[in-house]
Amino acid sequence: MLKTQMNSDKVAVTLSTACVLHCFFAPSFIILTSGFLSISIDNELVHYLILLLAVPISSFALYLGWKNHKNTSFLPFGIIGLLALVAAVLMGEAMLGEAGERAITLLGSLLVAYSHYRNHQECKAVECDSCHS
């Protein structure tokens, strides 16, 4: 049987990291490869795609952590982080400015990653069957 909760926590942390990497390194990548690539990748589309994956996977992993351990200590971090990511994408650079959008994205990603790290640590600490089966 799959370790669903632990795997979903790992995927959620990976998506949070991808969010940060995209936010900080995509502009440099686009500039560096502009002479080599004949296609243009819409930056906002990437934001929506990452968010479309991150929100359900993170929500699922956090729900499983709560369901399995009845520990809510990590939930506020995850919820606030996900709301920050959604706000950064919806308000965007037009309302927040480039620095504001990056700051909110970084804060949201760090909070989400931290909540999944805590969820993962809780699972390892109690060694329950639902996590390790």
N, C-alpha and C positions, 0 to 999 in steps of 0.2 A: 504494500500500500504506500502511496506517496505521502511524504511529510508536507502536507498541504500548507499548514500555517507557516512553518519555517521557510518553505520555498517561496510563498507569497511575500513574506517579509523581505527576503533577499531580493526578489524581483522589484519590490517597491523601493528599496534603497538604491538599486541600480537605476531605476527610472528617475529618482531624485537627483542622483549624480549626473545622469544624462541631461537633465534640465539645467543644472549649473554649468556643465561643460558647453552645452549649446548656447546658453546665455552669454558666457564670457569668451568662448573661442570661435563661435560660428562667424562673427563679423571678420575676424582675422582670416579664417579659412576661405571665406567667400572672396576676400580681397586677394589673397595669395593664389587662388585657383581661377580667378576671373579670366585670365588669358588662356587657360587650358580647357575649361569647360564651356560647352556651347549651350548648356541649359542653365536656367536660373531657378533656384529653389526659393519659393516664397517663404520668408522667415515666419510670418504669422501662421501659415499652414503647419509648420513644424511645431509651433507653440501649441496649437490646438490638438495635433496628433499626440504629442507627449502628454498633454492634459487628459485627453480622451482615454489614454492607457493608464495613467497614474492614478486618477481619482477612483475608478472602480477597483483596481488591484489593491491600492492602499486601504480603501474602505473595507474590502473583503478581508484583508490580513488583520486589520485592527479589530474587526468584528470577531474573527476567529479567536484572536488573543483574549478578548473580553469573554467570549463564550466559554473557552476552555479553562480559563484561570480565574474568572470573576475579579480580575484586578483592573482597575480603571486608571491607574497612575499615569499610563502612557497616552491615554485617549485625548486629553486636552491638547497635548503637543501635536498629535496627528491631525486633529480637527482644525486647529488654528493654522497649521502648516498648509493643509489642503485648501482652506479658505483663502490664505494668502496667495497661493499659486493661482487659484481661480481669479482672484481680484487682479493680480498682475497681468493675466492674459486678457481679461475683459476690459480693464481700464486702459491697459497698454501704454505705449510710449506717448501717445497724444495727451493723455491726462496726467500721467505720472512723470513724464520726461524719461530719457534713457537711463539716467542714474537711479531714479525712483523705481522704475520697472525692474532693473537689475537687483536693487537692494531688496525689494519685496520678494522677488523670485529666489534670491539667495536665502533670505530668512525663511521663507516657506519650505524650500527644499531641505534646509538644515533641520527644521522642526520635524518634518515628515521622516527624514532619515533617522533622527534621534528617537522618535517614537517607535519606529520599527526596530531599531537596535534594542531599545528597552523591552519591547514585546518579545524579541528573539531571546534576550537574556533571561527574561522571566520563564520562557519555555524551557530553556536549558537548565535553569535552576531547579524547577520542580520535576523535570523528567517525566512528564505525563505521557500516557499512552497515545493521546490524541495528537501529540506533536511528533512523537518518536516511533510511531507504528509504521 
